[in-house]
Structures are given as C-alpha cells and as structure tokens.
C-alpha cells in the first residue's frame, strides 16, 4: 500500500455516516422520477441472489430507497425485452453477480481480459462446445442455458452441463451477455447484438477502467477506506492504489476510523440533510454488504445466516436489518403465509426501536400485497407487547 496523501478534510463519524446514507439514497428526498433505473445508476451495481423471501434482493434494493415502487416497474427497469429498445443494463461480475448500467460495459474490459487469460477453470469445457454455443446463439437468437441444450447434468447446482460451462465462459469473456431474465433464468445473447455499438469495445486500458470504477465506488459510498472502495467492485488493493490519486476522489480523515479514507468531492460540497428512510434492508444491499464497513459506520454486526445450519442461527434465515433515523435499530427474519407477512424473529435495539420496526414491517407488507403482520418471536420478550400495539395502530 502506498503512503496516502495528507487529508484535505476531517469528518466526524456522524458526518461520514450521513454522507454514506445520502450517497446510497437513504437520506433526502428520493428521486422518484428516475425510478429503479435511477437507483441502479446511482449505486453503479445491484447485487443478484437466488434467495426470495419477501422478494428477490434486486427488487428489495429500489424498494428500500423509493418505497412501494411497483414490482413490475422494477423488473422492467432492469431487464431488456425486444419491445423496450436498446438495453439499459447487463449482468456481470462486479461486487458479485450484479446488474450494471449498460454504459459501464467498456469499463469492465479489464476484467474480461483477465478472465480470457485465466490459466484454469473449475469446470471442464468439452471440445467444440464453445463454438457450437456461439453458432447456436447467432442462428437462433437469445436463448436460456436450457434452450441451448441443458444447464445441469444432475440436480446438483454445481454440476453444469458442457453447454452451461461454455455459455458462462463466453459471458465472462464478453462474447455473450445477459440483458434479460425469464423466470429467473438468464437469457444469453451475443454481445455484438445486444450491447449498443458505441459501447461494444475493449479499447480502454486497465488503468482507465480502474480509475472509472474507483471513482464510481467513491461516489456510491460517499466516503470510504481503501478496503471499502476496493470491495465495491471487488478490485484488489494494489489496483486501487495505482489509480486513486487520479480518480478525482478527495483524501479525508474520519474520526474514529483509524484508516485513510477518500470521499466524493461533490458529496463534501453539500452538507447531507433531509428525511431518513425507514425500511427493511436486504442483506445484499450495498449500504451494508461489507461487514467491516457496516460495523465501523453503524456499530452493527450483521451476518447472513441462510447458509448457517438452523441450530446455529442467531437472528434467522434471512434476517433483514431495519434502518430508521439513519441508524440500524434491529433485525427482522421475514416470511409470507398467504396475505400475512410473518416476522419469524424480531431483534430490537430497545424500546426506542419499536415504532421504526413496526413502520418498516407494515410498509413491506403492503408492498408485497399482504394485509396483516404476525410476529412469532421477539428476542426481548418485554418488547412484544409494545411492538404488537404499534403494529395494530399502523395496520388500523
């Protein structure tokens, strides 16, 4: 790691927290006119995941910022259809598997080149299958892996067919792209057909790609450490070091962080003010997806327990942090039974958290078409009655 320059500004921990909340769309009036597409552009990446409880994570991201935005509108903001004209997003590897604004296609050239140069893969590619997949897509148009000839050889999720290996490799190389989903299945098409011609190139060198992604990460974070900025698009620390001085981000010091940090100069120019959102957050939300940053900013430790054996879970299968008043005030592990939103487990940060959690539950219930909320377990039994009363008021 190179020696960081002298900080231009010193921020309090609360300053940094408010900058992060505004940058992520949780402080101030939401931009409803640009909708879910505007959220995607502001964040730069929306993570995908197969888990669906209230909704899939990519739906929860704009909901958390905009409120009860229509779910069909969220889907249409992401996925391309022939009737919708040129695509405005594509799927690729960023923080994880993410939806990305289509105008960022050129800036992932560095990653496509790296994938093409990889010396080994976890899946073996049968001879001739890659060329066959490309030929089939060119002849028949956009297809799912199943339509190409099969996604799996057995029911095991990792046991891909040769066709699936080939099309995923083509996606990583950038020869194939996913700009649409059908029933949660990726629809693959040739990049030359799906990506606008003015964007379809790998002309930018690695340094230019990295400068852009570091700048985008800084803008989406508001303020962040080297590790925060690197994690946003899963860059290496040395890649960040090589370009951060030319990225346009401003070196700052944040009281209590103990590490060098950089901020978006536009964010520093205007004090963050406005109304705080109260909402349930997906564990894959970019506000909280990096655990060390979440602990540093909010004093809140969160871990996704979906892959933890049930007896070892502390907060629940898909515990969603509750954001209210710019703080993380508790957790809710949700489920749905008919038209009832079930809070299987609720963890509250004291009595003061009750109104915010109740509001978040009732709004989420309405968004997914539920008319009632039932609480099964409250970690602090003495808070069950206040929470039940607050929910009854909000539902009446």
C-alpha positions as CSV (number, residue, x, y, z in Angstrom):
1,X,0.0,0.0,0.0
2,X,1.3,3.4,-1.0
3,X,1.6,6.3,1.6
4,X,-1.7,8.2,1.4
5,X,-1.7,12.0,0.8
6,X,-2.4,14.4,3.6
7,X,-6.2,14.6,4.2
8,X,-7.9,17.6,2.8
9,X,-10.9,17.4,5.2
10,X,-11.6,15.9,8.6
11,X,-15.0,14.4,9.1
12,X,-16.7,13.2,12.3
13,X,-18.1,9.7,12.4
14,X,-21.6,11.1,12.1
15,X,-20.6,13.2,9.1
16,X,-19.3,10.1,7.4
17,X,-22.5,8.1,8.3
18,X,-24.7,10.8,6.8
19,X,-22.6,11.0,3.7
20,X,-22.9,7.3,3.2
21,X,-26.6,7.3,3.7
22,X,-27.1,10.1,1.2
23,X,-24.9,8.6,-1.4
24,X,-26.8,5.3,-1.1
25,X,-30.2,7.0,-1.4
26,X,-31.4,6.8,2.2
27,X,-31.2,10.5,3.2
28,X,-33.0,13.2,1.5
29,X,-35.9,13.2,-1.0
30,X,-35.8,10.2,-3.3
31,X,-35.6,10.7,-7.0
32,X,-38.9,9.0,-7.9
33,X,-38.9,10.3,-11.5
34,X,-35.9,8.2,-12.4
35,X,-37.3,5.2,-10.5
36,X,-35.4,1.9,-10.2
37,X,-33.3,2.7,-13.2
38,X,-32.0,5.9,-11.4
39,X,-31.3,3.8,-8.3
40,X,-29.2,1.4,-10.5
41,X,-27.2,4.3,-12.0
42,X,-26.6,6.0,-8.6
43,X,-25.4,2.8,-7.0
44,X,-23.5,1.5,-10.0
45,X,-24.2,-2.1,-9.2
46,X,-27.2,-4.0,-7.8
47,X,-26.4,-7.5,-6.5
48,X,-28.3,-10.5,-7.6
49,X,-29.1,-13.5,-5.4
50,X,-31.4,-16.6,-5.7
51,X,-33.0,-16.2,-2.3
52,X,-36.5,-14.9,-2.4
53,X,-38.4,-14.3,0.9
54,X,-40.3,-11.0,0.7
55,X,-38.9,-10.6,-2.8
56,X,-35.6,-11.1,-4.5
57,X,-32.7,-8.9,-3.4
58,X,-32.6,-6.9,-6.7
59,X,-36.2,-5.9,-6.1
60,X,-35.6,-5.0,-2.4
61,X,-32.8,-2.5,-3.4
62,X,-35.0,0.1,-5.1
63,X,-37.9,-0.6,-2.7
64,X,-35.7,0.3,0.2
65,X,-34.9,3.7,-1.3
66,X,-38.1,4.6,-3.1
67,X,-40.8,2.9,-1.0
68,X,-43.6,0.8,-2.6
69,X,-42.5,1.1,-6.2
70,X,-44.3,-1.3,-8.4
71,X,-42.5,-4.6,-8.7
72,X,-43.2,-4.9,-12.5
73,X,-41.6,-1.4,-12.8
74,X,-38.5,-2.7,-11.0
75,X,-38.3,-5.7,-13.4
76,X,-38.7,-3.6,-16.5
77,X,-36.1,-1.2,-15.3
78,X,-33.5,-4.0,-15.3
79,X,-34.4,-6.5,-18.0
80,X,-34.4,-5.8,-21.7
81,X,-37.1,-7.0,-24.0
82,X,-37.3,-6.6,-27.8
83,X,-40.1,-4.1,-27.4
84,X,-38.1,-1.9,-25.0
85,X,-35.4,-0.8,-27.4
86,X,-31.7,-0.8,-26.5
87,X,-30.8,-2.4,-23.2
88,X,-30.0,-0.2,-20.3
89,X,-28.4,-2.8,-18.1
90,X,-26.4,-6.0,-18.3
91,X,-25.3,-8.7,-15.8
92,X,-21.7,-9.2,-15.0
93,X,-19.2,-9.9,-12.1
94,X,-18.7,-6.8,-10.0
95,X,-19.2,-7.0,-6.2
96,X,-20.7,-10.4,-7.0
97,X,-23.1,-11.3,-9.8
98,X,-24.6,-7.8,-10.4
99,X,-26.9,-5.8,-12.6
100,X,-24.8,-3.0,-14.0
101,X,-25.7,0.1,-16.1
102,X,-25.0,-0.7,-19.7
103,X,-22.9,2.5,-20.2
104,X,-20.3,0.8,-17.9
105,X,-19.7,-2.1,-20.3
106,X,-16.4,-0.5,-21.6
107,X,-15.1,-0.1,-18.0
108,X,-15.2,-3.9,-17.4
109,X,-12.8,-4.6,-20.2
110,X,-10.0,-5.1,-17.7
111,X,-12.0,-7.9,-16.1
112,X,-13.0,-9.5,-19.4
113,X,-9.3,-9.6,-20.4
114,X,-8.3,-11.1,-17.1
115,X,-10.9,-13.9,-17.5
116,X,-9.6,-14.6,-21.0
117,X,-6.1,-15.0,-19.6
118,X,-7.1,-17.3,-16.7
119,X,-5.0,-20.4,-16.8
120,X,-7.6,-22.8,-15.2
121,X,-11.3,-23.2,-14.5
122,X,-13.4,-25.1,-12.0
123,X,-15.4,-26.7,-14.8
124,X,-14.0,-28.7,-17.8
125,X,-15.1,-27.5,-21.2
126,X,-15.7,-30.3,-23.7
127,X,-14.0,-29.7,-27.1
128,X,-16.1,-28.0,-29.7
129,X,-19.0,-27.0,-27.3
130,X,-18.0,-23.3,-27.0
131,X,-18.1,-22.8,-30.8
132,X,-21.3,-24.7,-31.0
133,X,-23.0,-22.4,-28.4
134,X,-21.8,-19.2,-30.2
135,X,-23.1,-20.6,-33.5
136,X,-26.5,-21.6,-32.0
137,X,-27.0,-18.1,-30.5
138,X,-26.0,-16.5,-33.8
139,X,-28.5,-18.6,-35.6
140,X,-31.4,-18.8,-33.2
141,X,-31.2,-15.6,-31.2
142,X,-31.3,-15.1,-27.4
143,X,-31.7,-18.4,-25.5
144,X,-31.5,-19.7,-22.0
145,X,-29.0,-22.4,-21.0
146,X,-31.8,-25.0,-21.1
147,X,-32.8,-23.9,-24.6
148,X,-29.1,-24.2,-25.6
149,X,-29.0,-27.8,-24.5
150,X,-29.1,-28.0,-20.7
151,X,-27.9,-26.1,-17.7
152,X,-27.1,-29.1,-15.4
153,X,-26.1,-32.8,-15.8
154,X,-27.7,-33.7,-12.4
155,X,-29.8,-31.9,-9.8
156,X,-26.6,-30.6,-8.0
157,X,-26.3,-26.9,-8.6
158,X,-22.6,-27.0,-9.4
159,X,-22.8,-30.0,-11.8
160,X,-23.1,-27.9,-15.0
161,X,-23.5,-29.3,-18.5
162,X,-20.9,-28.7,-21.1
163,X,-23.3,-26.2,-22.7
164,X,-23.7,-24.3,-19.4
165,X,-19.9,-24.2,-18.9
166,X,-19.4,-22.8,-22.4
167,X,-22.0,-20.1,-22.3
168,X,-20.9,-18.9,-18.8
169,X,-17.3,-18.8,-20.1
170,X,-18.5,-16.8,-23.1
171,X,-20.3,-14.4,-20.7
172,X,-17.1,-13.9,-18.7
173,X,-15.1,-13.3,-21.9
174,X,-17.7,-10.7,-23.1
175,X,-18.6,-12.6,-26.2
176,X,-22.0,-13.3,-24.7
177,X,-24.1,-11.1,-22.5
178,X,-27.2,-11.4,-20.3
179,X,-29.6,-8.5,-20.6
180,X,-32.8,-10.3,-19.8
181,X,-34.2,-13.0,-17.4
182,X,-37.1,-15.3,-18.0
183,X,-38.5,-16.9,-14.9
184,X,-35.2,-16.1,-13.2
185,X,-33.2,-17.9,-15.9
186,X,-30.5,-15.9,-17.7
187,X,-31.2,-15.3,-21.3
188,X,-28.0,-15.2,-23.3
189,X,-27.3,-13.2,-26.4
190,X,-24.3,-12.3,-28.5
191,X,-22.8,-9.1,-27.1
192,X,-22.4,-7.8,-30.6
193,X,-26.2,-7.9,-31.0
194,X,-27.2,-6.8,-27.5
195,X,-24.7,-4.1,-26.5
196,X,-25.1,-0.7,-28.2
197,X,-22.4,-0.4,-30.9
198,X,-20.8,2.8,-29.4
199,X,-20.2,0.8,-26.2
200,X,-19.2,-2.5,-27.6
201,X,-15.4,-2.3,-27.3
202,X,-12.5,-3.2,-25.1
203,X,-10.4,-0.2,-26.1
204,X,-9.9,1.2,-22.6
205,X,-6.7,0.1,-20.9
206,X,-6.7,-1.3,-17.4
207,X,-5.8,2.0,-15.7
208,X,-8.7,3.9,-17.3
209,X,-11.2,1.1,-16.4
210,X,-9.9,1.1,-12.8
211,X,-10.0,4.9,-12.5
212,X,-13.6,4.9,-13.5
213,X,-14.7,2.1,-11.2
214,X,-12.8,3.6,-8.2
215,X,-14.5,6.9,-8.9
216,X,-17.9,5.2,-9.2
217,X,-17.3,3.3,-5.9
218,X,-16.4,6.5,-4.1
219,X,-19.5,8.3,-5.4
220,X,-21.7,5.4,-4.4
221,X,-20.2,5.1,-0.9
222,X,-19.9,8.9,-0.3
223,X,-16.8,8.2,1.8
224,X,-14.8,5.0,2.2
225,X,-11.5,3.5,3.1
226,X,-9.2,1.8,0.6
227,X,-10.8,-1.5,1.5
228,X,-14.3,-0.1,1.2
229,X,-13.6,1.2,-2.3
230,X,-11.8,-1.9,-3.4
231,X,-14.7,-4.2,-2.2
232,X,-17.4,-2.3,-4.1
233,X,-16.5,-3.8,-7.4
234,X,-14.1,-6.4,-6.0
235,X,-10.9,-4.8,-7.0
236,X,-7.5,-5.6,-5.5
237,X,-6.0,-3.2,-3.1
238,X,-3.0,-2.7,-5.4
239,X,-5.4,-1.8,-8.3
240,X,-7.0,0.9,-6.1
241,X,-3.5,2.2,-5.1
242,X,-2.5,2.5,-8.7
243,X,-5.3,4.9,-9.7
244,X,-6.8,6.5,-6.7
245,X,-4.7,9.7,-6.9
246,X,-6.1,10.3,-10.4
247,X,-9.7,9.1,-9.6
248,X,-10.9,12.5,-8.5
249,X,-11.7,11.4,-5.0
250,X,-10.5,13.6,-2.1
251,X,-8.4,12.2,0.7
252,X,-10.1,12.7,4.1
253,X,-9.7,11.8,7.7
254,X,-12.7,10.3,9.6
255,X,-12.6,10.5,13.3
256,X,-12.5,7.0,14.9
257,X,-11.9,5.1,11.7
258,X,-8.1,4.9,12.2
259,X,-7.5,4.4,8.4
260,X,-7.0,6.7,5.5
261,X,-10.2,7.5,3.6
262,X,-11.4,9.1,0.4
263,X,-14.6,11.0,-0.4
264,X,-16.7,12.1,-3.3
265,X,-15.9,15.9,-3.7
266,X,-19.5,16.6,-4.8
267,X,-20.7,14.9,-1.6
268,X,-18.4,17.1,0.5
269,X,-19.6,20.3,-1.2
270,X,-23.2,20.0,0.2
271,X,-24.0,19.0,3.8
272,X,-26.2,15.9,3.8
273,X,-29.7,16.9,5.1
274,X,-33.2,15.6,4.6
275,X,-35.6,12.9,5.6
276,X,-34.3,9.5,6.7
277,X,-35.8,6.4,5.2
278,X,-37.3,3.8,7.5
279,X,-37.1,0.4,5.8
280,X,-36.1,-3.3,5.8
281,X,-32.7,-3.9,4.1
282,X,-31.7,-6.8,2.0
283,X,-28.6,-8.4,3.5
284,X,-27.2,-7.9,-0.1
285,X,-27.9,-4.2,0.0
286,X,-24.8,-2.1,-1.0
287,X,-25.3,0.0,2.2
288,X,-24.4,-3.0,4.3
289,X,-22.8,-5.7,2.1
290,X,-19.3,-5.1,3.5
291,X,-19.4,-6.3,7.1
292,X,-16.4,-4.4,8.4
293,X,-17.7,-1.1,6.9
294,X,-21.2,-1.7,8.4
295,X,-19.6,-2.2,11.9
296,X,-17.4,0.9,11.5
297,X,-20.2,3.2,10.4
298,X,-23.2,1.8,12.3
299,X,-21.8,-0.1,15.1
300,X,-23.9,-3.0,13.8
301,X,-22.6,-6.5,13.2
302,X,-24.6,-8.4,10.6
303,X,-24.1,-11.9,9.1
304,X,-26.3,-13.6,6.5
305,X,-27.3,-16.9,8.2
306,X,-29.1,-18.6,5.2
307,X,-26.2,-20.9,4.8
308,X,-25.7,-21.5,8.5
309,X,-27.1,-24.7,9.9
310,X,-30.5,-23.9,11.5
311,X,-29.5,-24.8,15.1
312,X,-26.6,-22.3,14.9
313,X,-28.6,-19.3,13.6
314,X,-28.8,-16.4,15.9
315,X,-31.1,-14.0,14.1
316,X,-32.8,-16.1,11.4
317,X,-32.6,-17.5,7.9
318,X,-32.8,-14.1,6.0
319,X,-32.6,-11.6,8.8
320,X,-33.1,-8.1,7.3
321,X,-31.6,-5.2,9.2
322,X,-34.0,-2.3,9.9
323,X,-32.9,1.2,9.0
324,X,-34.6,4.1,10.8
325,X,-33.5,7.6,11.6
326,X,-30.1,6.9,9.9
327,X,-29.4,4.0,12.3
328,X,-29.6,0.2,12.2
329,X,-32.1,-0.4,15.0
330,X,-32.8,-4.1,14.8
331,X,-33.5,-7.2,12.6
332,X,-36.5,-9.0,11.2
333,X,-36.4,-12.5,9.8
334,X,-39.5,-12.4,7.5
335,X,-41.7,-15.0,5.7
336,X,-45.0,-14.9,3.9
337,X,-48.1,-17.0,4.6
338,X,-50.8,-16.1,2.1
339,X,-51.6,-12.5,2.7
340,X,-49.8,-12.3,6.0
341,X,-46.3,-11.1,6.5
342,X,-44.7,-13.2,9.2
343,X,-41.9,-11.9,11.4
344,X,-40.4,-15.2,12.5
345,X,-37.9,-13.4,14.7
346,X,-37.6,-9.8,15.6
347,X,-34.5,-8.3,17.3
348,X,-34.9,-4.8,18.7
349,X,-32.4,-2.3,19.9
350,X,-34.5,-1.3,22.9
351,X,-37.9,0.2,23.3
352,X,-37.0,3.2,21.1
353,X,-36.7,0.9,18.1
354,X,-40.3,-0.3,18.3
355,X,-42.0,2.4,16.1
356,X,-39.4,2.2,13.4
357,X,-39.6,-1.6,13.2
358,X,-43.4,-1.5,13.1
359,X,-43.4,1.0,10.3
360,X,-40.9,-1.0,8.3
361,X,-43.0,-4.2,8.7
362,X,-46.3,-2.6,7.7
363,X,-44.8,-0.8,4.7
364,X,-43.1,-4.0,3.5
365,X,-46.3,-6.0,4.0
366,X,-48.3,-3.5,1.8
367,X,-45.6,-3.6,-0.9
368,X,-45.8,-7.4,-1.3
369,X,-49.6,-7.5,-1.1
370,X,-50.0,-8.6,2.5
371,X,-52.8,-7.2,4.6
372,X,-51.7,-8.4,8.0
373,X,-48.5,-8.8,10.0
374,X,-47.9,-11.6,12.6
375,X,-44.9,-11.6,15.0
376,X,-43.8,-15.1,16.1
377,X,-40.8,-14.3,18.3
378,X,-39.3,-11.2,19.8
379,X,-35.8,-11.7,21.3
380,X,-36.6,-9.3,24.2
381,X,-40.0,-10.6,25.5
382,X,-40.8,-7.4,27.3
383,X,-40.9,-5.6,23.9
384,X,-43.5,-8.0,22.4
385,X,-46.5,-6.1,23.8
386,X,-45.3,-2.6,22.7
387,X,-44.5,-3.9,19.2
388,X,-47.9,-5.7,18.9
389,X,-49.6,-2.4,19.9
390,X,-47.6,-0.4,17.5
391,X,-48.4,-2.8,14.6
392,X,-52.1,-2.7,15.4
393,X,-52.1,1.1,15.2
394,X,-50.2,1.1,12.0
395,X,-52.5,-1.6,10.4
396,X,-55.7,0.1,11.5
